[in-house]
C-alpha cells in the first residue's frame, strides 16, 4: 500500500518545531514504523533538524523541499508592502510564491511516481494540484483531504469536491457541509485525533518539580495555573489574563507555555500588547516561549489547574487532551469539537459569552479550593482519554478509512 502524506509545508516534519498537525502526522509515521502496514512517503519543508531526526525512521521515505531564496525574498517583500499599505500585520507570513513552488514540486512527484493513496494535510492551497487534469485523472478516487481547521474562504471548492475528506470532528463536518452543500456529506469521514498518551502520563519526581520550578523562577510552594498553546487572540489568553488579574491570591502563579508562531522566535503585536497591558502582574506571570513537544509533559505535571479558554469554534483541540491525560484538572470552553473529545463530565466547561472572564476566575478558585475532588475527576478523565485517543487508534482508523 503506497501512501504519500503531504504536510502543509509551513513547519517541518518530523515536528521539530511543534505544530498540532505535524505532531499528528508524526504519530502516524511512528505507528507505521512499528506496524509497517504502508509503504509510506512524507513530503515536507527542508529543515536541518528535521532531516537529522528523519534518519531514525527507517521505514519512511522523506522528501524535503528546499525553499528557493527568490521565494523567500519576494514573499518577505510582499509582506512589508502589505504592512505599509494596510497598517496591519498577518498572523503568519502568507508565503504566496512558496506555495506556488510547493504545488509545482508536488505535481512533478505525483506524475513521476505511482501512489495508491494521496493524503493532503489541512492546507487548502494543496488542493490546487487538482487543477491539473492529468493528476485529477490519475488519482481519481485516491486523494484524501485531511482537514483540521475550518475551511479557508479562498479554498478551491471544485478540488475539495473531488476528494474524500477526513474530518477531525462532527462540528467540522457540519461546517464543511454548510460551505459545500449536502451532496458532499457522502465523501466526509470522521478521523478523530490521537497522540502519545503514555508520554503525558509520566510522572515527575518531587526533586524534578523543584528543579523545574527553580529554572522558571517559581517558588516551590506556589500553585500554578497553566496555559499551553499559541499566543493568539482566539486561544483566549487575554481573557485568562483578565481573570487572573481578579484572583486575590499571591500564592498563585500563571505559567504561559507557548509562542506566537510555534517554534519561531518572533513575536506579534498582540503578544506585545498583552504583556504591556498586564505589566503590573509581570512578577506573577511566567512566559516560557516555545517549548519542545517532547518536554511539554513536564510543564503539565507542574500545574495545579490547566486553562484553555478558546474563544473561537475550535474544531478539536489537542492541548486540553494532553493536560487531561497528565491528570490535571482542566478548564475550557464549550466550543467547536471540544465537547466531542473531552466530555463535560471530565472538565469544567462554559460557553463563550460576556461572563467568560468571571467564569474562568470562579472556576480556577473552585478547583484550587477543592483540589482533592477535582484530582479524583482528573484521574477518571485521564483513563478515558488515555484509552480512546491513542496513537494506535489514530493509525488504525487512518488505515481503515484509506483502504476500506
Order of alpha helices (4+ residues) and beta strands (2+ residues): beta-alpha-beta-alpha-beta-alpha-alpha-beta-alpha-beta-alpha-beta-alpha-beta-alpha-alpha-beta-alpha-beta-alpha-beta-alpha-beta-alpha-beta-alpha-beta-alpha-alpha-alpha
